[in-house]
Amino acid sequence: MFNRILVPLDRSPLAECVLPHAIALARTTDAELLFLHVLSLPNQQDGLRAVDAMEWQLRRAEAESYLQGVCARVDAAGVTCTMQVNDGDAAEQIIACARDSGAGLVLIASHGQSGPSAWHVSSVVQKVIVRASVSFLIVRANQAVQTDIADFRYQRVLAPLDSSARAECVLPLAAALARVFDTRVLLAHVVQRPQMPRRTPPSREDSELADRVVERNFAEATHYLEVVRSQLPHAAIETRLLVSYHVAETLHELVHQEQSDLVLVSAHGYSAQMERPYGGLVASFVAYGASPLLVFQDAPDDQAVRMQTRTAAAERTNGRP
């Protein structure tokens, strides 16, 4: 699943909320952790000011000492890790490091040194998840784990499935979590009720047609979940089938009801609009979700690179850095 997991840290307590998740996932996937700290150039309103060489070396030494301390804590938990200090823009350096290191997953806190905000993710996180062509895990910085980082276990994981092969890319990790930690995994599918004419009340024929569509899709989804469940024989894996007009909202409610401490979802599903880095369901969970969110990037590498290039070009056109 993942050979290397990139974990950016900005030396803030908020950013360190990712450490228990990093150790748990490294144990589950036998991955190496790569801790990254980015030294950003100081900014002033009138532009960049000159950097004092001695001050810069001191900052680098402090960053390296900090990462060494983090690695010592991780090593004590029995997980292999390395560290790296880069200079430049935080988002750009995270994206470049993920590409150059061959990391399969970027594990990042929703907020860091700048502190919590009214937005669910910081601007750095938003840039990374739009531009990086790898899977990512966002940990909500306001929900720090209360146990020791080495003792953390996922208790309840939710994995939405939409009957597409793309959505099933979450299943290997879901099965591994159930096997390693005996995590309760809930595979959820929502049958969407079809939209009917809105300017007038639906006729009897309209309602009967909608009911037949729902009934047909419900039967197919039932069979689909039975097949998937039979391929994952661990007792901790369950299925849930729901019917709703609004798929994303129903899944949000299910996460809350189940008190899920991790959501696993594919970047693209049945609709597979590959011109964007991820689909509408992922966008909803990024913007409004409260639980840690792991998004598997299912786009082929060359297509993901093209998406990243188009996104960067659009940002330059709009005057963004």
C-alpha positions in Angstrom: 0.0 0.0 0.0 2.6 2.6 1.1 6.3 2.1 1.3 7.1 5.6 2.5 4.8 8.1 4.4 5.7 11.8 4.3 4.9 13.6 7.5 5.4 17.4 7.4 5.9 19.1 10.8 6.3 22.8 11.5 7.4 22.3 15.2 3.9 23.3 16.5 2.0 21.2 19.0 -1.0 21.3 16.6 1.0 19.7 13.8 2.1 16.9 16.1 -1.5 15.5 16.2 -0.4 13.4 13.2 2.2 11.4 15.1 -0.1 8.7 16.6 -1.7 8.2 13.1 1.8 8.0 11.5 2.9 5.3 13.8 -0.3 3.3 13.5 -0.3 3.4 9.7 3.4 2.6 9.5 2.8 -0.4 11.7 -0.1 -1.5 9.5 1.6 -1.1 6.2 5.3 -1.6 7.2 6.1 1.8 5.8 9.0 4.1 6.6 8.2 7.5 7.9 9.9 10.6 6.4 9.6 13.7 8.6 10.0 17.0 6.8 10.4 20.5 8.2 10.4 23.5 5.8 12.3 26.6 6.7 10.3 29.5 5.1 12.0 32.7 4.0 11.0 35.7 6.2 8.6 38.1 4.6 8.0 41.7 5.0 5.3 43.9 3.4 7.9 45.6 1.2 9.3 42.2 0.0 11.9 39.7 1.1 14.5 41.0 3.5 18.0 39.8 3.6 18.6 36.6 5.6 21.4 36.6 8.2 23.5 33.5 7.5 24.2 32.8 11.2 20.6 33.1 12.1 19.6 30.8 9.2 22.1 28.2 10.3 20.8 28.4 13.9 17.2 27.9 12.6 18.3 24.9 10.6 20.2 23.4 13.6 17.1 23.9 15.8 14.9 22.3 13.1 17.2 19.3 12.8 17.4 18.9 16.6 13.6 19.0 16.8 13.2 16.3 14.1 15.8 14.2 15.8 13.7 14.3 18.9 10.6 13.3 17.0 12.5 10.4 15.3 13.7 9.2 18.7 10.1 9.0 20.0 9.1 7.1 16.8 12.1 4.8 17.0 11.1 3.9 20.6 7.7 2.8 19.2 9.5 0.4 16.8 8.9 2.4 13.6 11.6 3.2 11.1 11.9 6.9 10.2 14.2 9.4 8.5 14.2 13.2 8.5 14.8 16.1 6.1 14.9 19.9 6.4 14.2 21.9 3.2 14.2 25.7 2.5 11.4 27.6 0.7 7.7 27.7 0.4 6.0 25.2 2.7 3.4 23.8 0.2 5.9 23.7 -2.7 8.5 21.9 -0.7 6.0 19.3 0.7 4.8 18.6 -2.9 8.3 18.4 -4.2 9.5 16.1 -1.3 6.5 13.8 -1.9 7.4 13.5 -5.5 11.2 13.1 -5.1 11.1 10.7 -2.1 8.5 8.4 -3.7 6.2 8.8 -0.8 2.8 7.1 -1.4 1.0 9.0 1.3 1.3 12.6 2.7 0.1 12.7 6.3 -0.6 16.3 7.4 -2.4 18.2 10.1 -5.3 20.4 9.1 -3.6 23.4 10.9 -0.2 24.1 12.3 1.9 27.0 13.5 -0.6 29.6 12.2 -3.2 28.2 14.6 -6.8 27.1 14.1 -9.0 29.2 11.8 -12.6 29.3 10.5 -11.6 27.1 7.6 -11.5 23.3 8.1 -8.0 23.2 6.5 -5.2 25.7 6.3 -4.0 27.3 3.0 -0.9 25.1 3.0 -3.0 21.9 3.3 -5.3 23.1 0.6 -2.4 23.7 -1.8 -0.9 20.3 -1.0 -4.0 18.2 -1.5 -4.8 19.9 -4.8 -1.3 19.9 -6.3 0.3 16.7 -4.9 -0.4 13.6 -7.0 -0.4 11.1 -4.1 -2.7 9.9 -1.4 -3.2 12.1 1.6 -4.4 11.9 5.2 -5.7 15.0 6.9 -5.8 14.9 10.7 -8.0 17.5 12.4 -5.7 19.5 14.6 -8.4 20.2 17.2 -8.9 16.5 17.9 -5.5 15.5 19.4 -5.2 11.9 20.5 -5.2 11.6 24.3 -3.2 8.4 24.6 0.6 7.9 24.2 1.5 8.0 20.5 2.8 4.3 20.6 -0.5 3.1 22.1 -2.9 4.6 19.6 -5.3 2.3 17.8 -8.0 3.0 15.3 -11.3 1.8 16.9 -13.9 2.5 14.2 -13.2 3.2 10.5 -15.8 4.1 7.9 -15.2 3.3 4.2 -17.8 4.5 1.7 -18.2 2.3 -1.4 -20.2 3.2 -4.5 -19.9 -0.2 -6.3 -17.1 1.1 -8.5 -13.7 -0.6 -8.8 -12.0 2.7 -8.0 -13.7 3.0 -4.6 -12.5 -0.4 -3.7 -8.9 0.8 -3.5 -9.6 1.4 0.2 -10.2 -2.2 1.0 -6.6 -3.5 1.4 -5.9 -0.9 4.1 -9.3 -1.5 5.7 -8.6 -5.2 5.9 -5.1 -4.6 7.2 -6.4 -2.4 10.0 -9.0 -5.0 11.0 -6.3 -7.7 11.0 -3.5 -5.7 12.9 -5.6 -3.7 15.4 -8.9 -5.6 15.3 -10.4 -2.3 14.1 -14.2 -2.3 13.5 -14.5 -1.4 9.8 -17.9 -0.3 8.4 -18.3 -0.5 4.6 -21.2 1.8 3.8 -23.1 2.3 0.6 -25.8 4.9 0.0 -28.5 4.3 -2.6 -29.5 7.7 -3.9 -33.1 8.4 -4.6 -33.6 9.9 -8.1 -34.6 13.5 -8.4 -38.1 14.1 -9.8 -39.7 17.1 -11.4 -39.5 20.0 -9.0 -42.0 22.7 -10.2 -45.0 20.4 -9.6 -45.6 17.5 -7.2 -44.5 14.2 -8.7 -47.4 12.2 -10.2 -48.3 8.7 -9.0 -46.4 7.3 -12.1 -43.3 9.4 -11.2 -43.3 8.1 -7.6 -43.8 4.5 -8.7 -40.9 4.9 -11.2 -38.6 6.3 -8.6 -39.5 3.5 -6.1 -38.7 0.9 -8.8 -35.3 2.5 -9.5 -34.5 2.6 -5.7 -35.7 -1.0 -5.3 -33.6 -2.2 -8.2 -30.5 -0.3 -7.0 -31.0 -1.5 -3.5 -31.1 -5.1 -4.6 -27.9 -4.6 -6.6 -26.2 -2.9 -3.8 -27.2 -5.6 -1.3 -25.6 -8.2 -3.6 -22.5 -6.1 -4.1 -21.9 -5.6 -0.4 -22.4 -9.4 0.2 -19.7 -10.1 -2.4 -17.3 -7.6 -1.0 -17.9 -8.8 2.6 -17.3 -12.4 1.6 -13.9 -11.4 0.3 -12.9 -9.8 3.6 -13.6 -12.6 6.1 -12.5 -10.7 9.2 -15.2 -10.6 11.9 -14.6 -6.9 12.6 -15.7 -5.9 9.1 -19.4 -4.9 8.7 -21.6 -3.4 6.0 -24.3 -0.8 6.0 -26.8 0.0 3.3 -28.8 3.3 3.4 -31.2 5.1 1.1 -31.1 8.9 0.8 -31.5 11.9 -1.5 -28.2 13.3 -0.4 -25.2 10.8 -0.3 -22.6 13.1 1.2 -24.8 14.4 4.0 -25.9 10.9 4.9 -22.3 9.7 5.1 -21.4 12.7 7.3 -24.3 11.7 9.6 -23.1 8.1 9.6 -19.6 9.1 10.6 -21.0 11.1 13.5 -23.3 8.3 14.6 -20.6 5.7 14.5 -18.0 8.0 16.1 -15.6 6.9 13.4 -12.0 7.9 14.1 -10.9 7.5 10.4 -12.7 7.8 7.0 -11.2 5.9 4.1 -12.3 7.1 0.6 -11.1 6.9 -3.0 -10.3 10.2 -4.7 -12.6 9.3 -7.5 -15.6 7.0 -7.6 -18.3 5.9 -10.0 -18.4 9.2 -11.8 -14.6 9.2 -12.3 -14.2 12.9 -13.4 -10.5 12.5 -13.7 -9.8 16.1 -14.8 -9.9 17.1 -11.1 -7.7 15.7 -8.3 -10.7 14.4 -6.4 -14.4 14.2 -6.7 -17.3 15.9 -4.9 -17.6 13.4 -2.0 -14.0 14.0 -1.1 -14.4 17.8 -1.4 -17.3 17.6 1.0 -15.3 15.6 3.6 -12.3 17.9 3.3 -14.5 21.0 3.7 -17.0 19.8 6.3 -15.7 16.5 7.8 -14.7 16.3 11.5 -12.8 13.0 11.5 -9.4 12.2 10.1 -9.7 11.6 6.3 -7.5 9.3 4.2 -8.0 9.8 0.5 -6.5 7.3 -1.9 -5.3 8.9 -5.1 -6.5 6.4 -7.7 -5.4 8.4 -10.8 -2.5 6.8 -12.8 0.7 8.7 -12.2 0.8 10.3 -15.6 -2.8 11.5 -15.3 -2.2 12.8 -11.8 0.8 14.8 -13.1 -1.4 16.3 -15.8 -4.0 17.3 -13.2 -1.3 18.9 -11.1 0.1 20.9 -14.1 -3.4 22.1 -15.1 -4.1 23.2 -11.5 -0.8 25.1 -11.3 -1.5 26.8 -14.6 -4.9 27.9 -13.4 -3.5 29.3 -10.2 -0.9 31.3 -12.1 -3.7 32.6 -14.4 -5.7 33.7 -11.3 -2.7 35.5 -9.9 -2.0 33.0 -7.1 1.6 31.9 -6.3 
